[in-house]
Amino acid sequence: MDLKFLDSAKEFFNKNADPALATAWTATWIVAAMKGTQIKLYETKKSSQFADYILVGTFSNPTQANAISQQVIKTLKQFEVNLRAFEGYNDSDWLLIDMFDVIVHLFSESARQLYALDELLAAYRPVAIPQEFYTASNDSILEELEITKKSTEDFKNYF
């Protein structure tokens, strides 16, 4: 993994004393840096026993979805964030990364409309995403990422 990217991600991870929020911010930053769209972060800790934060994003194609999910998993593993589960493989329209306090949902555009998760989460407080997360997604950072076309099966032994 490239040290510049890891250092940038660590900056977001270390900005908050709340580990769940730090994990959510880091995952959000990665999704934005890798050009995910329609990114929304919901705070669910006051009324949900499942997670403190739920992140929802949209991807353009399965290759992008796999790259984003791999980078979230790799980076947060470096920060010793425990992963509960990863669901969705190769050509899936919906990928899910469960990190106990934070759940990441990555959808294709059609699956996001079909499942309407945003409507289910509308009762939760949305967390404003800083503009700097989007401006970090320039080509030089993306070129520095260590993204391969490996299958998500690479993570099978991680859990």
MODELLER restraints for C-alpha pairs under 7 A, 6 or more apart:
rsr = mdl.restraints
at = mdl.atoms
rsr.add(forms.Gaussian(group=physical.xy_distance, feature=features.Distance(at['CA:1:A'], at['CA:145:A']), mean=6.80, stdev=0.5))
rsr.add(forms.Gaussian(group=physical.xy_distance, feature=features.Distance(at['CA:1:A'], at['CA:146:A']), mean=5.34, stdev=0.5))
rsr.add(forms.Gaussian(group=physical.xy_distance, feature=features.Distance(at['CA:2:A'], at['CA:144:A']), mean=6.17, stdev=0.5))
rsr.add(forms.Gaussian(group=physical.xy_distance, feature=features.Distance(at['CA:2:A'], at['CA:145:A']), mean=6.03, stdev=0.5))
rsr.add(forms.Gaussian(group=physical.xy_distance, feature=features.Distance(at['CA:2:A'], at['CA:146:A']), mean=6.37, stdev=0.5))
rsr.add(forms.Gaussian(group=physical.xy_distance, feature=features.Distance(at['CA:5:A'], at['CA:141:A']), mean=6.79, stdev=0.5))
rsr.add(forms.Gaussian(group=physical.xy_distance, feature=features.Distance(at['CA:5:A'], at['CA:145:A']), mean=6.70, stdev=0.5))
rsr.add(forms.Gaussian(group=physical.xy_distance, feature=features.Distance(at['CA:6:A'], at['CA:75:A']), mean=6.89, stdev=0.5))
rsr.add(forms.Gaussian(group=physical.xy_distance, feature=features.Distance(at['CA:9:A'], at['CA:26:A']), mean=5.99, stdev=0.5))
rsr.add(forms.Gaussian(group=physical.xy_distance, feature=features.Distance(at['CA:12:A'], at['CA:22:A']), mean=6.84, stdev=0.5))
rsr.add(forms.Gaussian(group=physical.xy_distance, feature=features.Distance(at['CA:12:A'], at['CA:25:A']), mean=6.33, stdev=0.5))
rsr.add(forms.Gaussian(group=physical.xy_distance, feature=features.Distance(at['CA:12:A'], at['CA:26:A']), mean=5.56, stdev=0.5))
rsr.add(forms.Gaussian(group=physical.xy_distance, feature=features.Distance(at['CA:13:A'], at['CA:22:A']), mean=4.60, stdev=0.5))
rsr.add(forms.Gaussian(group=physical.xy_distance, feature=features.Distance(at['CA:13:A'], at['CA:23:A']), mean=6.21, stdev=0.5))
rsr.add(forms.Gaussian(group=physical.xy_distance, feature=features.Distance(at['CA:13:A'], at['CA:25:A']), mean=6.66, stdev=0.5))
rsr.add(forms.Gaussian(group=physical.xy_distance, feature=features.Distance(at['CA:13:A'], at['CA:26:A']), mean=5.33, stdev=0.5))
rsr.add(forms.Gaussian(group=physical.xy_distance, feature=features.Distance(at['CA:14:A'], at['CA:22:A']), mean=6.52, stdev=0.5))
rsr.add(forms.Gaussian(group=physical.xy_distance, feature=features.Distance(at['CA:15:A'], at['CA:22:A']), mean=6.84, stdev=0.5))
rsr.add(forms.Gaussian(group=physical.xy_distance, feature=features.Distance(at['CA:16:A'], at['CA:22:A']), mean=5.57, stdev=0.5))
rsr.add(forms.Gaussian(group=physical.xy_distance, feature=features.Distance(at['CA:20:A'], at['CA:52:A']), mean=6.68, stdev=0.5))
rsr.add(forms.Gaussian(group=physical.xy_distance, feature=features.Distance(at['CA:20:A'], at['CA:101:A']), mean=5.60, stdev=0.5))
rsr.add(forms.Gaussian(group=physical.xy_distance, feature=features.Distance(at['CA:20:A'], at['CA:102:A']), mean=6.46, stdev=0.5))
rsr.add(forms.Gaussian(group=physical.xy_distance, feature=features.Distance(at['CA:23:A'], at['CA:102:A']), mean=6.96, stdev=0.5))
rsr.add(forms.Gaussian(group=physical.xy_distance, feature=features.Distance(at['CA:24:A'], at['CA:53:A']), mean=6.51, stdev=0.5))
rsr.add(forms.Gaussian(group=physical.xy_distance, feature=features.Distance(at['CA:24:A'], at['CA:102:A']), mean=6.07, stdev=0.5))
rsr.add(forms.Gaussian(group=physical.xy_distance, feature=features.Distance(at['CA:27:A'], at['CA:72:A']), mean=5.81, stdev=0.5))
rsr.add(forms.Gaussian(group=physical.xy_distance, feature=features.Distance(at['CA:28:A'], at['CA:55:A']), mean=7.00, stdev=0.5))
rsr.add(forms.Gaussian(group=physical.xy_distance, feature=features.Distance(at['CA:29:A'], at['CA:133:A']), mean=5.27, stdev=0.5))
rsr.add(forms.Gaussian(group=physical.xy_distance, feature=features.Distance(at['CA:30:A'], at['CA:72:A']), mean=6.46, stdev=0.5))
rsr.add(forms.Gaussian(group=physical.xy_distance, feature=features.Distance(at['CA:31:A'], at['CA:68:A']), mean=6.15, stdev=0.5))
rsr.add(forms.Gaussian(group=physical.xy_distance, feature=features.Distance(at['CA:32:A'], at['CA:133:A']), mean=6.01, stdev=0.5))
rsr.add(forms.Gaussian(group=physical.xy_distance, feature=features.Distance(at['CA:32:A'], at['CA:134:A']), mean=5.43, stdev=0.5))
rsr.add(forms.Gaussian(group=physical.xy_distance, feature=features.Distance(at['CA:32:A'], at['CA:137:A']), mean=6.41, stdev=0.5))
rsr.add(forms.Gaussian(group=physical.xy_distance, feature=features.Distance(at['CA:33:A'], at['CA:133:A']), mean=6.70, stdev=0.5))
rsr.add(forms.Gaussian(group=physical.xy_distance, feature=features.Distance(at['CA:33:A'], at['CA:134:A']), mean=6.26, stdev=0.5))
rsr.add(forms.Gaussian(group=physical.xy_distance, feature=features.Distance(at['CA:33:A'], at['CA:136:A']), mean=5.64, stdev=0.5))
rsr.add(forms.Gaussian(group=physical.xy_distance, feature=features.Distance(at['CA:33:A'], at['CA:137:A']), mean=3.76, stdev=0.5))
rsr.add(forms.Gaussian(group=physical.xy_distance, feature=features.Distance(at['CA:34:A'], at['CA:68:A']), mean=6.47, stdev=0.5))
rsr.add(forms.Gaussian(group=physical.xy_distance, feature=features.Distance(at['CA:34:A'], at['CA:137:A']), mean=6.12, stdev=0.5))
rsr.add(forms.Gaussian(group=physical.xy_distance, feature=features.Distance(at['CA:34:A'], at['CA:142:A']), mean=6.67, stdev=0.5))
rsr.add(forms.Gaussian(group=physical.xy_distance, feature=features.Distance(at['CA:35:A'], at['CA:137:A']), mean=6.46, stdev=0.5))
rsr.add(forms.Gaussian(group=physical.xy_distance, feature=features.Distance(at['CA:36:A'], at['CA:57:A']), mean=6.13, stdev=0.5))
rsr.add(forms.Gaussian(group=physical.xy_distance, feature=features.Distance(at['CA:36:A'], at['CA:58:A']), mean=5.62, stdev=0.5))
rsr.add(forms.Gaussian(group=physical.xy_distance, feature=features.Distance(at['CA:36:A'], at['CA:59:A']), mean=5.28, stdev=0.5))
rsr.add(forms.Gaussian(group=physical.xy_distance, feature=features.Distance(at['CA:37:A'], at['CA:57:A']), mean=5.89, stdev=0.5))
rsr.add(forms.Gaussian(group=physical.xy_distance, feature=features.Distance(at['CA:37:A'], at['CA:58:A']), mean=5.04, stdev=0.5))
rsr.add(forms.Gaussian(group=physical.xy_distance, feature=features.Distance(at['CA:37:A'], at['CA:59:A']), mean=6.45, stdev=0.5))
rsr.add(forms.Gaussian(group=physical.xy_distance, feature=features.Distance(at['CA:38:A'], at['CA:57:A']), mean=5.56, stdev=0.5))
rsr.add(forms.Gaussian(group=physical.xy_distance, feature=features.Distance(at['CA:38:A'], at['CA:58:A']), mean=5.83, stdev=0.5))
rsr.add(forms.Gaussian(group=physical.xy_distance, feature=features.Distance(at['CA:39:A'], at['CA:56:A']), mean=5.69, stdev=0.5))
rsr.add(forms.Gaussian(group=physical.xy_distance, feature=features.Distance(at['CA:39:A'], at['CA:57:A']), mean=4.37, stdev=0.5))
rsr.add(forms.Gaussian(group=physical.xy_distance, feature=features.Distance(at['CA:39:A'], at['CA:58:A']), mean=6.88, stdev=0.5))
rsr.add(forms.Gaussian(group=physical.xy_distance, feature=features.Distance(at['CA:40:A'], at['CA:55:A']), mean=5.82, stdev=0.5))
rsr.add(forms.Gaussian(group=physical.xy_distance, feature=features.Distance(at['CA:40:A'], at['CA:56:A']), mean=5.25, stdev=0.5))
rsr.add(forms.Gaussian(group=physical.xy_distance, feature=features.Distance(at['CA:40:A'], at['CA:57:A']), mean=6.48, stdev=0.5))
rsr.add(forms.Gaussian(group=physical.xy_distance, feature=features.Distance(at['CA:41:A'], at['CA:53:A']), mean=6.86, stdev=0.5))
rsr.add(forms.Gaussian(group=physical.xy_distance, feature=features.Distance(at['CA:41:A'], at['CA:54:A']), mean=5.80, stdev=0.5))
rsr.add(forms.Gaussian(group=physical.xy_distance, feature=features.Distance(at['CA:41:A'], at['CA:55:A']), mean=4.45, stdev=0.5))
rsr.add(forms.Gaussian(group=physical.xy_distance, feature=features.Distance(at['CA:41:A'], at['CA:56:A']), mean=6.39, stdev=0.5))
rsr.add(forms.Gaussian(group=physical.xy_distance, feature=features.Distance(at['CA:41:A'], at['CA:126:A']), mean=5.78, stdev=0.5))
rsr.add(forms.Gaussian(group=physical.xy_distance, feature=features.Distance(at['CA:41:A'], at['CA:127:A']), mean=5.38, stdev=0.5))
rsr.add(forms.Gaussian(group=physical.xy_distance, feature=features.Distance(at['CA:42:A'], at['CA:53:A']), mean=5.52, stdev=0.5))
rsr.add(forms.Gaussian(group=physical.xy_distance, feature=features.Distance(at['CA:42:A'], at['CA:54:A']), mean=5.16, stdev=0.5))
rsr.add(forms.Gaussian(group=physical.xy_distance, feature=features.Distance(at['CA:42:A'], at['CA:55:A']), mean=6.33, stdev=0.5))
rsr.add(forms.Gaussian(group=physical.xy_distance, feature=features.Distance(at['CA:42:A'], at['CA:124:A']), mean=6.03, stdev=0.5))
rsr.add(forms.Gaussian(group=physical.xy_distance, feature=features.Distance(at['CA:42:A'], at['CA:125:A']), mean=5.63, stdev=0.5))
rsr.add(forms.Gaussian(group=physical.xy_distance, feature=features.Distance(at['CA:42:A'], at['CA:126:A']), mean=4.40, stdev=0.5))
rsr.add(forms.Gaussian(group=physical.xy_distance, feature=features.Distance(at['CA:42:A'], at['CA:127:A']), mean=5.65, stdev=0.5))
rsr.add(forms.Gaussian(group=physical.xy_distance, feature=features.Distance(at['CA:43:A'], at['CA:52:A']), mean=5.97, stdev=0.5))
rsr.add(forms.Gaussian(group=physical.xy_distance, feature=features.Distance(at['CA:43:A'], at['CA:53:A']), mean=4.64, stdev=0.5))
rsr.add(forms.Gaussian(group=physical.xy_distance, feature=features.Distance(at['CA:43:A'], at['CA:54:A']), mean=6.67, stdev=0.5))
rsr.add(forms.Gaussian(group=physical.xy_distance, feature=features.Distance(at['CA:43:A'], at['CA:124:A']), mean=6.14, stdev=0.5))
rsr.add(forms.Gaussian(group=physical.xy_distance, feature=features.Distance(at['CA:43:A'], at['CA:125:A']), mean=5.36, stdev=0.5))
rsr.add(forms.Gaussian(group=physical.xy_distance, feature=features.Distance(at['CA:43:A'], at['CA:126:A']), mean=6.17, stdev=0.5))
rsr.add(forms.Gaussian(group=physical.xy_distance, feature=features.Distance(at['CA:43:A'], at['CA:127:A']), mean=6.47, stdev=0.5))
rsr.add(forms.Gaussian(group=physical.xy_distance, feature=features.Distance(at['CA:44:A'], at['CA:51:A']), mean=6.47, stdev=0.5))
rsr.add(forms.Gaussian(group=physical.xy_distance, feature=features.Distance(at['CA:44:A'], at['CA:52:A']), mean=4.89, stdev=0.5))
rsr.add(forms.Gaussian(group=physical.xy_distance, feature=features.Distance(at['CA:44:A'], at['CA:53:A']), mean=5.32, stdev=0.5))
rsr.add(forms.Gaussian(group=physical.xy_distance, feature=features.Distance(at['CA:44:A'], at['CA:54:A']), mean=7.00, stdev=0.5))
rsr.add(forms.Gaussian(group=physical.xy_distance, feature=features.Distance(at['CA:44:A'], at['CA:124:A']), mean=5.84, stdev=0.5))
rsr.add(forms.Gaussian(group=physical.xy_distance, feature=features.Distance(at['CA:45:A'], at['CA:51:A']), mean=6.24, stdev=0.5))
rsr.add(forms.Gaussian(group=physical.xy_distance, feature=features.Distance(at['CA:45:A'], at['CA:52:A']), mean=3.83, stdev=0.5))
rsr.add(forms.Gaussian(group=physical.xy_distance, feature=features.Distance(at['CA:45:A'], at['CA:53:A']), mean=6.62, stdev=0.5))
rsr.add(forms.Gaussian(group=physical.xy_distance, feature=features.Distance(at['CA:51:A'], at['CA:100:A']), mean=6.16, stdev=0.5))
rsr.add(forms.Gaussian(group=physical.xy_distance, feature=features.Distance(at['CA:51:A'], at['CA:101:A']), mean=4.36, stdev=0.5))
rsr.add(forms.Gaussian(group=physical.xy_distance, feature=features.Distance(at['CA:51:A'], at['CA:102:A']), mean=5.45, stdev=0.5))
rsr.add(forms.Gaussian(group=physical.xy_distance, feature=features.Distance(at['CA:51:A'], at['CA:103:A']), mean=6.67, stdev=0.5))
rsr.add(forms.Gaussian(group=physical.xy_distance, feature=features.Distance(at['CA:52:A'], at['CA:101:A']), mean=5.02, stdev=0.5))
rsr.add(forms.Gaussian(group=physical.xy_distance, feature=features.Distance(at['CA:52:A'], at['CA:102:A']), mean=5.99, stdev=0.5))
rsr.add(forms.Gaussian(group=physical.xy_distance, feature=features.Distance(at['CA:53:A'], at['CA:101:A']), mean=6.47, stdev=0.5))
rsr.add(forms.Gaussian(group=physical.xy_distance, feature=features.Distance(at['CA:53:A'], at['CA:102:A']), mean=4.87, stdev=0.5))
rsr.add(forms.Gaussian(group=physical.xy_distance, feature=features.Distance(at['CA:53:A'], at['CA:103:A']), mean=6.56, stdev=0.5))
rsr.add(forms.Gaussian(group=physical.xy_distance, feature=features.Distance(at['CA:54:A'], at['CA:102:A']), mean=5.73, stdev=0.5))
rsr.add(forms.Gaussian(group=physical.xy_distance, feature=features.Distance(at['CA:54:A'], at['CA:103:A']), mean=4.90, stdev=0.5))
rsr.add(forms.Gaussian(group=physical.xy_distance, feature=features.Distance(at['CA:54:A'], at['CA:104:A']), mean=5.95, stdev=0.5))
rsr.add(forms.Gaussian(group=physical.xy_distance, feature=features.Distance(at['CA:55:A'], at['CA:103:A']), mean=6.21, stdev=0.5))
rsr.add(forms.Gaussian(group=physical.xy_distance, feature=features.Distance(at['CA:55:A'], at['CA:104:A']), mean=4.69, stdev=0.5))
rsr.add(forms.Gaussian(group=physical.xy_distance, feature=features.Distance(at['CA:55:A'], at['CA:105:A']), mean=6.08, stdev=0.5))
rsr.add(forms.Gaussian(group=physical.xy_distance, feature=features.Distance(at['CA:56:A'], at['CA:104:A']), mean=6.01, stdev=0.5))
rsr.add(forms.Gaussian(group=physical.xy_distance, feature=features.Distance(at['CA:56:A'], at['CA:105:A']), mean=4.80, stdev=0.5))
rsr.add(forms.Gaussian(group=physical.xy_distance, feature=features.Distance(at['CA:56:A'], at['CA:106:A']), mean=5.95, stdev=0.5))
rsr.add(forms.Gaussian(group=physical.xy_distance, feature=features.Distance(at['CA:57:A'], at['CA:105:A']), mean=6.37, stdev=0.5))
rsr.add(forms.Gaussian(group=physical.xy_distance, feature=features.Distance(at['CA:57:A'], at['CA:106:A']), mean=4.95, stdev=0.5))
rsr.add(forms.Gaussian(group=physical.xy_distance, feature=features.Distance(at['CA:57:A'], at['CA:107:A']), mean=6.27, stdev=0.5))
rsr.add(forms.Gaussian(group=physical.xy_distance, feature=features.Distance(at['CA:58:A'], at['CA:106:A']), mean=5.54, stdev=0.5))
rsr.add(forms.Gaussian(group=physical.xy_distance, feature=features.Distance(at['CA:58:A'], at['CA:107:A']), mean=4.77, stdev=0.5))
rsr.add(forms.Gaussian(group=physical.xy_distance, feature=features.Distance(at['CA:58:A'], at['CA:108:A']), mean=5.53, stdev=0.5))
rsr.add(forms.Gaussian(group=physical.xy_distance, feature=features.Distance(at['CA:58:A'], at['CA:109:A']), mean=6.07, stdev=0.5))
rsr.add(forms.Gaussian(group=physical.xy_distance, feature=features.Distance(at['CA:59:A'], at['CA:65:A']), mean=5.66, stdev=0.5))
rsr.add(forms.Gaussian(group=physical.xy_distance, feature=features.Distance(at['CA:59:A'], at['CA:106:A']), mean=6.70, stdev=0.5))
rsr.add(forms.Gaussian(group=physical.xy_distance, feature=features.Distance(at['CA:59:A'], at['CA:107:A']), mean=6.07, stdev=0.5))
rsr.add(forms.Gaussian(group=physical.xy_distance, feature=features.Distance(at['CA:59:A'], at['CA:108:A']), mean=5.30, stdev=0.5))
rsr.add(forms.Gaussian(group=physical.xy_distance, feature=features.Distance(at['CA:60:A'], at['CA:108:A']), mean=6.38, stdev=0.5))
rsr.add(forms.Gaussian(group=physical.xy_distance, feature=features.Distance(at['CA:62:A'], at['CA:90:A']), mean=6.43, stdev=0.5))
rsr.add(forms.Gaussian(group=physical.xy_distance, feature=features.Distance(at['CA:62:A'], at['CA:91:A']), mean=5.37, stdev=0.5))
rsr.add(forms.Gaussian(group=physical.xy_distance, feature=features.Distance(at['CA:62:A'], at['CA:92:A']), mean=6.89, stdev=0.5))
rsr.add(forms.Gaussian(group=physical.xy_distance, feature=features.Distance(at['CA:65:A'], at['CA:106:A']), mean=6.94, stdev=0.5))
rsr.add(forms.Gaussian(group=physical.xy_distance, feature=features.Distance(at['CA:66:A'], at['CA:90:A']), mean=6.79, stdev=0.5))
rsr.add(forms.Gaussian(group=physical.xy_distance, feature=features.Distance(at['CA:66:A'], at['CA:152:A']), mean=6.92, stdev=0.5))
rsr.add(forms.Gaussian(group=physical.xy_distance, feature=features.Distance(at['CA:67:A'], at['CA:147:A']), mean=6.17, stdev=0.5))
rsr.add(forms.Gaussian(group=physical.xy_distance, feature=features.Distance(at['CA:82:A'], at['CA:99:A']), mean=5.90, stdev=0.5))
rsr.add(forms.Gaussian(group=physical.xy_distance, feature=features.Distance(at['CA:83:A'], at['CA:98:A']), mean=6.04, stdev=0.5))
rsr.add(forms.Gaussian(group=physical.xy_distance, feature=features.Distance(at['CA:83:A'], at['CA:99:A']), mean=4.38, stdev=0.5))
rsr.add(forms.Gaussian(group=physical.xy_distance, feature=features.Distance(at['CA:83:A'], at['CA:100:A']), mean=6.82, stdev=0.5))
rsr.add(forms.Gaussian(group=physical.xy_distance, feature=features.Distance(at['CA:83:A'], at['CA:159:A']), mean=6.91, stdev=0.5))
rsr.add(forms.Gaussian(group=physical.xy_distance, feature=features.Distance(at['CA:84:A'], at['CA:98:A']), mean=5.32, stdev=0.5))
rsr.add(forms.Gaussian(group=physical.xy_distance, feature=features.Distance(at['CA:84:A'], at['CA:99:A']), mean=5.40, stdev=0.5))
rsr.add(forms.Gaussian(group=physical.xy_distance, feature=features.Distance(at['CA:84:A'], at['CA:100:A']), mean=6.11, stdev=0.5))
rsr.add(forms.Gaussian(group=physical.xy_distance, feature=features.Distance(at['CA:84:A'], at['CA:159:A']), mean=6.90, stdev=0.5))
rsr.add(forms.Gaussian(group=physical.xy_distance, feature=features.Distance(at['CA:85:A'], at['CA:97:A']), mean=6.04, stdev=0.5))
rsr.add(forms.Gaussian(group=physical.xy_distance, feature=features.Distance(at['CA:85:A'], at['CA:98:A']), mean=5.07, stdev=0.5))
rsr.add(forms.Gaussian(group=physical.xy_distance, feature=features.Distance(at['CA:85:A'], at['CA:159:A']), mean=6.89, stdev=0.5))
rsr.add(forms.Gaussian(group=physical.xy_distance, feature=features.Distance(at['CA:86:A'], at['CA:96:A']), mean=5.66, stdev=0.5))
rsr.add(forms.Gaussian(group=physical.xy_distance, feature=features.Distance(at['CA:86:A'], at['CA:97:A']), mean=4.68, stdev=0.5))
rsr.add(forms.Gaussian(group=physical.xy_distance, feature=features.Distance(at['CA:86:A'], at['CA:98:A']), mean=6.28, stdev=0.5))
rsr.add(forms.Gaussian(group=physical.xy_distance, feature=features.Distance(at['CA:87:A'], at['CA:95:A']), mean=5.60, stdev=0.5))
rsr.add(forms.Gaussian(group=physical.xy_distance, feature=features.Distance(at['CA:87:A'], at['CA:96:A']), mean=5.05, stdev=0.5))
rsr.add(forms.Gaussian(group=physical.xy_distance, feature=features.Distance(at['CA:87:A'], at['CA:97:A']), mean=6.65, stdev=0.5))
rsr.add(forms.Gaussian(group=physical.xy_distance, feature=features.Distance(at['CA:88:A'], at['CA:94:A']), mean=6.18, stdev=0.5))
rsr.add(forms.Gaussian(group=physical.xy_distance, feature=features.Distance(at['CA:88:A'], at['CA:95:A']), mean=4.53, stdev=0.5))
rsr.add(forms.Gaussian(group=physical.xy_distance, feature=features.Distance(at['CA:88:A'], at['CA:96:A']), mean=6.54, stdev=0.5))
rsr.add(forms.Gaussian(group=physical.xy_distance, feature=features.Distance(at['CA:89:A'], at['CA:152:A']), mean=6.10, stdev=0.5))
rsr.add(forms.Gaussian(group=physical.xy_distance, feature=features.Distance(at['CA:90:A'], at['CA:151:A']), mean=6.65, stdev=0.5))
rsr.add(forms.Gaussian(group=physical.xy_distance, feature=features.Distance(at['CA:90:A'], at['CA:152:A']), mean=6.93, stdev=0.5))
rsr.add(forms.Gaussian(group=physical.xy_distance, feature=features.Distance(at['CA:93:A'], at['CA:107:A']), mean=5.59, stdev=0.5))
rsr.add(forms.Gaussian(group=physical.xy_distance, feature=features.Distance(at['CA:93:A'], at['CA:108:A']), mean=5.03, stdev=0.5))
rsr.add(forms.Gaussian(group=physical.xy_distance, feature=features.Distance(at['CA:93:A'], at['CA:111:A']), mean=5.86, stdev=0.5))
rsr.add(forms.Gaussian(group=physical.xy_distance, feature=features.Distance(at['CA:94:A'], at['CA:105:A']), mean=6.90, stdev=0.5))
rsr.add(forms.Gaussian(group=physical.xy_distance, feature=features.Distance(at['CA:94:A'], at['CA:106:A']), mean=5.58, stdev=0.5))
rsr.add(forms.Gaussian(group=physical.xy_distance, feature=features.Distance(at['CA:94:A'], at['CA:107:A']), mean=4.51, stdev=0.5))
rsr.add(forms.Gaussian(group=physical.xy_distance, feature=features.Distance(at['CA:94:A'], at['CA:108:A']), mean=6.53, stdev=0.5))
rsr.add(forms.Gaussian(group=physical.xy_distance, feature=features.Distance(at['CA:94:A'], at['CA:111:A']), mean=6.76, stdev=0.5))
rsr.add(forms.Gaussian(group=physical.xy_distance, feature=features.Distance(at['CA:95:A'], at['CA:105:A']), mean=5.80, stdev=0.5))
rsr.add(forms.Gaussian(group=physical.xy_distance, feature=features.Distance(at['CA:95:A'], at['CA:106:A']), mean=5.04, stdev=0.5))
rsr.add(forms.Gaussian(group=physical.xy_distance, feature=features.Distance(at['CA:95:A'], at['CA:107:A']), mean=6.52, stdev=0.5))
rsr.add(forms.Gaussian(group=physical.xy_distance, feature=features.Distance(at['CA:96:A'], at['CA:104:A']), mean=5.59, stdev=0.5))
rsr.add(forms.Gaussian(group=physical.xy_distance, feature=features.Distance(at['CA:96:A'], at['CA:105:A']), mean=4.72, stdev=0.5))
rsr.add(forms.Gaussian(group=physical.xy_distance, feature=features.Distance(at['CA:96:A'], at['CA:106:A']), mean=6.40, stdev=0.5))
rsr.add(forms.Gaussian(group=physical.xy_distance, feature=features.Distance(at['CA:97:A'], at['CA:103:A']), mean=5.72, stdev=0.5))
rsr.add(forms.Gaussian(group=physical.xy_distance, feature=features.Distance(at['CA:97:A'], at['CA:104:A']), mean=4.99, stdev=0.5))
rsr.add(forms.Gaussian(group=physical.xy_distance, feature=features.Distance(at['CA:97:A'], at['CA:105:A']), mean=6.67, stdev=0.5))
rsr.add(forms.Gaussian(group=physical.xy_distance, feature=features.Distance(at['CA:98:A'], at['CA:104:A']), mean=6.46, stdev=0.5))
